[in-house]
Amino acid sequence: MGWNSGYEDDWRPYVPVAERRRLAAKQIAKLKKAGRKIAPVEIAGRKITTTFWGNAWSQNLESYSDYANRLPRGRTYVRNGSVLDLQIEVGRVRALVSGSEIYEIDIEIKRLPKARWNKIKGQCAGQIASLVEMLQGSISSGVMEIVTLKGTGLFPAPREISLDCSCPDWAEMCKHVAATLYGVGARLDHQPELLFILRGVDPVEMVEAAIDQPMRARRSRRGRLLESGELSAVFGVDIVDDDPDSKQTRKRKKVESGPSRKARRKTMIRKKPAKRSARKSARKGSVKKRSVKKASAKKAKSKKVGSKKASAKRRL
C-alpha cells in the first residue's frame, strides 16, 4: 500500500459522496481526453453478481478466511459506482477507484499452471455439451465441480494473488482493492471469457480436447450431443465433424448419393404423360398408314376394272 503524508495519522479527511463523484467525473473526462479507454463497473440492483461465473468468483474469494473479513468493505464501493475503470488482462487486474481521491489498484494473479490446466481439460473432455454451454452460464454439476474446486480449479487462491493500492490504508486488502475484486465478479457476469484470459489459458483447447475423445465415449455419456455447427457458433472456430453418424455427415451423404426415392418417383410421374402422348401419336400414324394403303388399293382396283371394260369394248 502507498503511504501519503500531510494529514494526521496519514488519513484523508472525509469527502462527501457528491463531491467524490464530481471529482471522479472530472478525472475520467481528463483520462478519456488523453485517449484512455475507460470501462467502469456498473451494478444494476442490490446483487453484485447474478450468473454462475460471477457468483463463483465471489464465493471463491469469500471462502478464504484471509479475505472473508476484509471483502465486505468493498461491497458498498462497488455498488455505488466507485470502480471508475476496470481492465482485465493476462495475469493482471488494474482499476481506478474513487475514494477521498482517485486511487490506482494493481492486482497480479498468477497464470494457471500447465499441469493443472491439462488436468482440468482431461476431466472435462468427456462432457462436450456442458463445455460448449459453459460460457453461456449453462453448466452441468460435474463441470461446475471441476472448475470451481478449491486449489485445483480455474479460480485463484490467495497465495496466487498479489494486491496493491495507492491509498494510505495499512491493510493489504483495503476497501478499494475489495471493490475491485467484486468488480471482477460483476464483469464476469457479462464477459466470462475474461476469466480464461486472466488465468492465461485458451477455452478453445477445451473444445479441441473434447473432439479428440473417442466417439464411443461421446456416445455413451448422458445428455444432448451438440453438432459441430453449434460448437463453432459458441467458440468462433471452424470444426470439421468426421463422425459417420452425425446429422451433418448423413445430410452430406444424402446429397452425394443423388436424388431420393420420392424425387425419382416425381420425375417418373412427370415423364408418364410424355410416354402416353408418344403412344397416341404412334397409333395415329399407324391408322393413317392403313387408310392410305386402303385408298391406294381401292384406286388400283378401280383402275383394273376400268382397263377390263376398255379391252371388252375394243373386242366388240
Number of C-alpha atoms within 10 A of each C-alpha: 16 12 12 14 10 8 9 8 9 14 15 17 9 9 12 10 14 9 12 18 19 10 17 22 14 11 16 19 13 12 13 11 10 9 8 11 12 16 14 20 23 17 16 8 8 9 11 22 24 14 17 19 26 24 18 19 23 20 14 18 19 16 12 13 10 12 16 12 11 17 22 15 16 22 20 15 21 27 20 13 18 26 28 23 20 20 18 16 16 17 19 19 19 19 28 26 28 24 22 18 16 20 19 18 21 17 18 17 21 17 19 21 12 11 8 14 22 15 14 18 20 14 15 21 23 22 22 24 21 24 23 24 17 20 20 18 15 15 17 15 9 12 18 19 12 17 18 18 13 15 14 17 18 22 21 21 17 15 9 14 13 14 17 18 25 17 25 17 18 11 10 15 23 20 24 30 30 22 27 31 24 26 30 23 26 26 25 22 22 16 15 20 17 18 25 18 17 22 21 20 19 13 18 15 14 21 22 14 16 23 18 11 15 10 13 8 11 17 12 9 12 9 12 11 14 14 14 18 15 14 20 15 12 14 15 11 13 11 17 11 15 10 11 10 10 15 13 17 14 13 11 11 12 12 11 9 9 10 11 11 9 9 11 12 12 11 11 11 11 11 11 11 11 11 11 11 11 12 12 11 12 12 12 12 11 11 12 12 12 12 11 12 12 12 12 12 12 12 12 12 12 12 11 11 11 11 11 11 10 10 10 9 8 7 6 5
